[in-house]
Amino acid sequence: MNKRAHLFFCIVIIQVFFYSTAVAEEARIMAGIAQTDITPPIGGRTWGYAAAKPTDGLYDRLMARVLILQSSDTTAALVSWDVCEFQSPWLRDHMPEMGIDTLLLFNSHTHAGPDLSQSDFPSADKPWKRTIEERILEAIKEAQKNLFPAYIAAEKGSIPLGYNRLRRDPDGLATTIFNNLDRIPYGPVDPTVGILRVTDETGKIRVVLVNYACHAVVLGSENRKISADYPGAMARAVEQRLNEVMCMFVQGGGDINPLFMGRSGDPKEDYEPVLKMGNRLADNVMDTLDRMKDIPGKSQQFVTATEVLTVNHRWEREKTLRFGVTSILINHEIGIVTLPGEPFIKFQFDVRERAALPFAFLFGYCDNSYQDWPNWYLPDIEAAAREGYGASDAGIAEVGTGERLMNQGLIQLYTLRGMLHAEPKPGRRG
């Protein structure tokens, strides 16, 4: 072999070595996806409004969407389901046998979904909740069977589609504004549209996860038709525009109501705002994805941490409650804190400002562990003092619980980054 040929051969070997190493490093996250229809039969109650009545029709179908994320450190099942606010210990019981360490059930918070506490619908032998749980379990199994190398990127869009329903008055207290048909943009609100994009090894988008803070109450308390409300309309629009992509929605509603509301009493007219709001959010998602088209996803790291905290009952001080916090760190740059119940909007801002990461999100309405449920709200301390719906009622956790849970999530993120330690460390000295 002459010197030139020998040199060429060595260069090829070196390139192959480094290419193989790069590929091995890139394939550190695997993903699997599946979805299943969870639309209930007509005639059951909806859940979310005190005056909920049996349904008499269907606007759109309800879905549960499953994303499996797996690394050498852990395996997690992220499930977004079109229900108001429920837990599933039954599903959680099945996770260990499937090798799943973490189950995160994200409630879309539609108020036009089924009442899963209704134990006799459609029959006492098989309540609808069990049917849904069985379908989700099968979807998780399906997702596990079809794993692919996953590359994850994050970005933020922005669109103001909500108003703060706790109007702050000059005397320092709040007045609750449930219906705002004049669309007065009471604040503060968080217009941020959080985006996680999951692509495969070919660069094709497989999953878009959308996080937005606004109650799914476009359809009002008089509505009697099943619907996923605006989150469902958004997800369908994104899936239709991207083709063969699954779109998941993660809620952060807290004290924010939609600016678009169907309150006329006419079923056709009241559904138009659902589509309008869903499509506007979908437009923003698509614009954000377009800005991301030259941003490659990474497949470097996926780790989680879960803890359950004990707090006092707000009104019955002799009682205690247990609430879970699960945090996720992806690729050393995307941090997610998941909380149960309905955390107020301030916690969205706090997590972003204090996590010291390029992208940090708070995902609420999340059944993340064996736990109690706040029934329903987690107000920040200042909001609790100002009073109003969800701030001084409609919640059972002692004041300050939201801050404790959020702080624990931040501790988890810093610990996952290796910045907090189990033993004393002197740190740098000047």
Residue pairs with C-beta under 8 A, 6 or more apart in sequence:
1 9
25 300
26 149
26 151
26 298
26 299
26 300
27 149
27 201
27 299
28 71
28 72
28 299
28 300
28 301
28 302
29 69
29 70
29 71
29 149
29 150
29 151
29 152
29 299
29 300
29 301
29 302
29 330
30 68
30 69
30 70
30 71
30 147
30 148
30 149
30 150
31 67
31 68
31 69
31 70
31 147
31 148
31 149
31 150
31 198
31 206
31 207
32 66
32 67
32 68
32 70
32 142
32 143
32 144
32 145
32 146
32 147
32 148
33 65
33 66
33 67
33 68
33 143
33 146
33 206
33 207
33 246
34 65
34 66
34 139
34 140
34 142
34 143
34 146
35 63
35 64
35 65
35 66
35 139
35 246
36 63
36 64
36 66
36 135
36 136
36 138
36 139
37 61
37 62
37 63
37 135
38 62
38 63
38 64
38 81
38 82
38 83
38 131
38 132
38 135
38 136
39 58
39 61
39 62
39 226
40 55
40 62
40 113
40 114
40 121
40 122
40 128
40 226
41 121
41 122
41 128
42 55
42 56
42 57
42 58
42 226
43 54
43 55
43 56
43 121
43 122
44 54
44 55
44 114
44 115
44 118
44 121
44 122
44 128
45 52
45 53
45 54
45 55
45 114
45 115
45 118
45 121
46 52
46 53
46 55
46 84
46 111
46 112
46 113
46 114
46 115
46 223
46 224
46 226
47 83
47 84
47 85
47 86
47 111
47 113
47 114
47 115
47 116
47 117
48 84
48 85
48 109
48 110
48 111
48 112
48 113
48 217
49 111
49 220
49 221
50 221
51 221
51 222
52 115
52 221
53 224
54 224
55 224
55 225
55 226
56 224
56 225
57 224
57 225
57 226
57 267
58 225
58 226
58 227
59 112
59 219
59 225
59 226
59 227
59 271
59 274
60 226
60 227
60 228
60 232
60 233
60 236
61 228
61 232
62 81
62 82
62 83
62 110
62 113
62 114
62 226
62 227
62 228
62 232
63 81
63 82
63 228
63 232
63 235
64 79
64 80
64 81
64 82
64 132
64 135
64 136
64 139
65 79
65 80
65 81
65 235
65 246
65 247
65 248
66 77
66 78
66 79
66 136
66 139
66 140
66 142
66 143
67 77
67 78
67 79
67 143
67 198
67 207
67 209
67 246
67 248
68 75
68 76
68 77
68 78
68 100
68 140
68 143
68 144
68 147
69 75
69 76
69 78
69 150
69 302
70 76
70 147
70 302
71 301
71 302
71 303
73 301
73 302
73 303
74 101
74 102
74 302
74 303
74 304
75 99
75 100
75 101
75 102
76 100
76 101
76 102
76 103
76 104
76 302
76 304
76 328
77 95
77 100
77 102
77 103
77 104
77 140
77 143
78 104
78 106
78 209
78 248
79 103
79 104
79 105
79 106
79 136
79 139
79 140
80 106
80 108
80 209
80 248
80 249
80 250
81 105
81 106
81 107
81 108
81 132
81 136
82 108
82 110
82 113
82 228
82 231
82 232
83 107
83 108
83 110
83 113
83 114
83 116
83 132
84 107
84 109
84 110
84 111
84 113
85 107
85 109
85 341
85 342
85 365
85 373
85 376
86 105
86 107
86 116
86 117
86 129
86 367
87 105
87 367
87 371
87 373
88 105
88 129
88 133
88 136
88 367
89 370
90 130
90 133
91 103
91 105
91 133
91 136
91 137
92 103
92 367
92 369
92 370
94 137
95 101
95 102
95 103
98 140
98 141
98 144
100 140
101 304
102 304
102 306
102 326
102 368
103 367
103 368
104 326
104 338
104 363
104 366
104 367
104 368
105 366
105 367
105 368
106 248
106 249
106 250
106 251
106 338
106 363
106 365
106 366
107 251
107 365
107 366
107 367
108 216
108 228
108 229
108 231
108 232
108 249
108 251
108 365
109 215
109 216
109 231
109 251
109 253
109 342
109 365
110 216
110 227
110 228
110 229
110 231
110 232
111 215
111 216
111 217
111 219
111 221
111 223
111 229
112 216
112 219
112 223
112 225
112 226
112 227
112 228
112 229
113 226
113 227
113 228
114 128
114 129
114 132
114 226
115 121
116 127
116 128
116 129
116 132
117 129
118 127
118 128
119 127
120 127
121 127
121 128
122 128
148 200
148 201
148 206
149 200
149 201
149 299
150 198
150 199
150 200
150 206
150 297
150 299
151 198
151 199
151 200
151 201
151 296
151 297
151 298
151 299
152 196
152 197
152 198
152 199
152 297
152 298
152 299
152 302
152 330
152 331
152 334
153 196
153 197
153 199
153 292
153 295
153 296
153 297
153 298
154 194
154 195
154 196
154 197
154 330
154 333
154 334
154 358
154 359
155 195
155 197
155 288
155 289
155 291
155 292
155 295
155 359
156 192
156 193
156 194
156 195
156 288
156 359
157 192
157 193
157 195
157 284
157 285
157 287
157 288
158 191
158 192
158 193
158 284
159 191
159 193
159 280
159 281
159 284
160 185
160 189
160 191
160 259
161 191
161 212
161 214
161 258
161 259
161 260
161 277
161 280
161 281
162 189
162 213
162 214
162 215
162 256
162 257
162 258
162 259
163 177
163 180
163 183
163 184
163 185
163 186
163 187
163 189
163 256
163 257
163 259
164 186
164 187
164 188
164 189
164 255
164 256
164 257
164 345
165 176
165 177
165 178
165 180
165 186
165 255
165 256
165 257
165 388
165 389
166 174
166 175
166 176
166 177
166 255
166 383
166 386
166 388
166 389
166 390
166 391
167 174
167 175
167 176
167 177
167 186
168 174
168 386
169 175
172 386
173 386
173 387
173 388
174 383
174 386
174 387
174 388
174 391
175 388
176 388
176 389
177 186
177 257
178 257
178 389
179 220
179 261
179 263
180 186
180 257
180 259
180 261
181 261
181 263
183 259
183 260
185 259
188 345
188 346
189 213
189 256
189 345
190 213
190 252
190 256
190 345
190 348
190 349
192 211
192 212
192 213
192 348
192 352
193 210
193 211
193 212
193 281
193 284
193 285
193 288
194 209
194 210
194 211
194 212
194 250
194 359
194 361
195 208
195 209
195 210
195 211
195 285
195 288
195 289
195 292
196 207
196 208
196 209
196 211
196 330
196 334
197 205
197 207
197 208
197 209
197 289
197 292
197 297
198 205
198 206
198 207
198 208
198 209
198 297
199 205
199 206
199 297
200 206
204 244
205 242
205 245
205 289
206 245
206 246
207 245
207 246
207 247
207 248
208 238
208 242
208 245
208 246
208 247
208 248
208 285
208 289
209 247
209 248
209 249
209 250
210 234
210 235
210 238
210 247
210 248
210 249
210 250
210 281
210 285
211 249
211 250
211 251
211 252
211 361
211 363
212 231
212 249
212 250
212 251
212 252
212 281
213 251
213 252
213 253
213 254
213 256
213 345
213 348
213 364
214 230
214 252
214 253
214 256
214 257
214 258
215 253
215 256
215 257
215 258
216 228
216 229
216 230
216 231
216 251
216 253
216 258
217 229
217 257
217 258
217 261
218 229
218 230
218 258
218 260
218 261
218 262
218 273
218 274
218 277
219 225
219 227
219 229
219 262
219 270
219 271
219 274
220 261
220 262
220 263
220 270
222 263
222 265
223 262
223 270
225 267
225 271
227 271
227 274
228 235
229 274
230 258
230 260
230 274
230 277
230 278
230 281
231 249
231 251
231 278
232 249
232 278
233 274
233 275
233 277
233 278
233 279
233 282
234 247
234 249
234 277
234 278
234 279
234 281
234 282
234 285
235 247
235 248
235 249
235 278
236 247
236 278
237 278
237 279
237 282
238 245
238 247
238 282
238 285
238 286
239 245
239 246
239 247
241 282
241 286
242 289
247 285
250 363
250 365
250 366
251 363
251 364
251 365
252 343
252 345
252 348
252 362
252 363
252 364
252 365
253 342
253 364
253 365
254 342
254 343
254 344
254 345
254 347
254 348
254 364
254 377
254 390
255 344
255 345
255 377
255 379
255 383
255 388
255 390
255 391
256 345
258 273
258 277
259 277
260 273
260 274
260 276
260 277
261 273
262 269
262 270
262 271
262 272
262 273
262 274
263 270
264 270
298 331
298 333
299 331
300 331
300 332
301 329
301 330
301 331
301 332
302 328
302 329
302 330
302 331
303 328
303 329
303 416
304 326
304 327
304 328
304 329
304 416
305 326
305 327
305 412
305 415
305 416
306 324
306 325
306 326
306 327
306 368
306 369
307 324
307 325
307 408
307 412
308 322
308 323
308 324
308 325
308 369
308 370
308 371
309 322
309 323
309 324
309 325
309 404
309 405
309 408
310 320
310 321
310 322
311 320
311 321
311 322
311 323
311 397
311 398
311 401
311 404
312 319
312 320
312 321
312 398
313 319
313 320
313 321
313 396
313 397
313 398
314 395
314 396
314 397
314 398
314 399
315 396
316 396
321 372
321 374
321 396
321 397
322 370
322 371
322 372
323 339
323 340
323 341
323 371
323 372
323 374
323 397
323 401
323 405
324 340
324 368
324 369
324 370
324 371
325 337
325 338
325 339
325 368
325 405
325 408
325 409
325 412
326 338
326 366
326 368
326 369
326 412
327 335
327 336
327 337
327 338
327 409
327 412
327 413
327 416
328 334
328 335
328 336
328 338
329 335
329 336
329 413
329 416
329 417
330 336
332 417
333 357
333 358
333 359
334 357
334 358
334 359
334 360
334 361
335 351
335 355
335 357
335 359
335 360
335 361
335 413
336 360
336 361
336 362
336 363
337 351
337 355
337 360
337 361
337 362
337 363
337 406
337 409
337 410
337 412
337 413
338 362
338 363
338 364
338 366
338 368
338 409
339 347
339 362
339 363
339 364
339 366
339 368
339 378
339 402
339 405
339 406
339 409
340 364
340 365
340 366
340 367
340 368
340 371
340 373
340 374
340 378
341 364
341 365
341 373
341 374
341 375
341 376
341 377
341 378
341 395
341 397
342 364
342 365
342 374
342 376
342 377
342 378
342 390
342 395
343 362
343 364
343 377
343 378
343 402
343 405
343 406
344 377
344 378
344 379
344 380
344 383
344 390
344 391
344 402
346 380
346 382
346 383
347 362
347 378
347 380
347 402
347 406
348 362
350 406
351 360
351 361
351 362
351 406
351 409
351 410
352 360
352 361
352 362
354 410
355 410
355 413
357 413
360 413
362 406
362 409
374 395
374 396
374 397
374 401
375 394
375 395
375 396
376 390
376 394
376 395
377 390
377 391
377 394
377 395
378 395
378 397
378 401
378 402
378 405
379 390
379 391
379 395
379 399
379 402
380 402
380 403
381 399
381 400
381 403
383 391
384 391
384 392
384 399
411 420
414 420
